[in-house]
Amino acid sequence: MALNILRDSPMVAPAEPPESTMIKSELIARLAEENPHLTQRDIERVVGVVLEQMIVALEQGGRVELRGFGALSVRARDARSGRNPRTGEPVDVEAKHVPFFKSGKELRERLNAD
């Protein structure tokens, strides 16, 4: 089941002046402020479980889709030859998997609204 977090959430507040970064503890504090019927410990637990389940899904090669917000997936990067930026010496960079985020249509529209 996909959740459209931008449209279906009763917690969506009017746009505030942008802050440079929101860290996990600030997200938890804001959710606690908007939901006084929940304890901060419960909110911390819920946020932790949601993030952990997203990580588990990605570890298993799955995809996490939050309708209206975007989708997270894992992409494979091939091994390649790189350079040490300090010395300029060639170095071998091993193959790896990296997280990839594709923003949802609704998020892009809200970010570009005039």
ChimeraX attribute file (.defattr): number of C-alpha atoms within 10 A of each C-alpha:
attribute: neighborCount
match mode: 1-to-1
recipient: residues
	/A:1	6
	/A:2	9
	/A:3	13
	/A:4	16
	/A:5	17
	/A:6	16
	/A:7	13
	/A:8	11
	/A:9	10
	/A:10	9
	/A:11	13
	/A:12	11
	/A:13	8
	/A:14	6
	/A:15	7
	/A:16	6
	/A:17	6
	/A:18	7
	/A:19	6
	/A:20	5
	/A:21	7
	/A:22	9
	/A:23	7
	/A:24	12
	/A:25	11
	/A:26	11
	/A:27	14
	/A:28	20
	/A:29	14
	/A:30	13
	/A:31	18
	/A:32	18
	/A:33	13
	/A:34	14
	/A:35	13
	/A:36	9
	/A:37	8
	/A:38	12
	/A:39	13
	/A:40	17
	/A:41	11
	/A:42	12
	/A:43	17
	/A:44	17
	/A:45	13
	/A:46	13
	/A:47	17
	/A:48	14
	/A:49	12
	/A:50	11
	/A:51	12
	/A:52	12
	/A:53	13
	/A:54	17
	/A:55	17
	/A:56	13
	/A:57	16
	/A:58	17
	/A:59	14
	/A:60	9
	/A:61	12
	/A:62	14
	/A:63	16
	/A:64	18
	/A:65	20
	/A:66	17
	/A:67	20
	/A:68	21
	/A:69	18
	/A:70	18
	/A:71	15
	/A:72	19
	/A:73	18
	/A:74	18
	/A:75	13
	/A:76	11
	/A:77	12
	/A:78	11
	/A:79	11
	/A:80	10
	/A:81	10
	/A:82	13
	/A:83	12
	/A:84	10
	/A:85	8
	/A:86	6
	/A:87	7
	/A:88	9
	/A:89	9
	/A:90	11
	/A:91	11
	/A:92	11
	/A:93	13
	/A:94	11
	/A:95	11
	/A:96	10
	/A:97	12
	/A:98	11
	/A:99	12
	/A:100	13
	/A:101	13
	/A:102	11
	/A:103	16
	/A:104	16
	/A:105	13
	/A:106	17
	/A:107	16
	/A:108	13
	/A:109	11
	/A:110	12
	/A:111	9
	/A:112	8
	/A:113	7
	/A:114	5
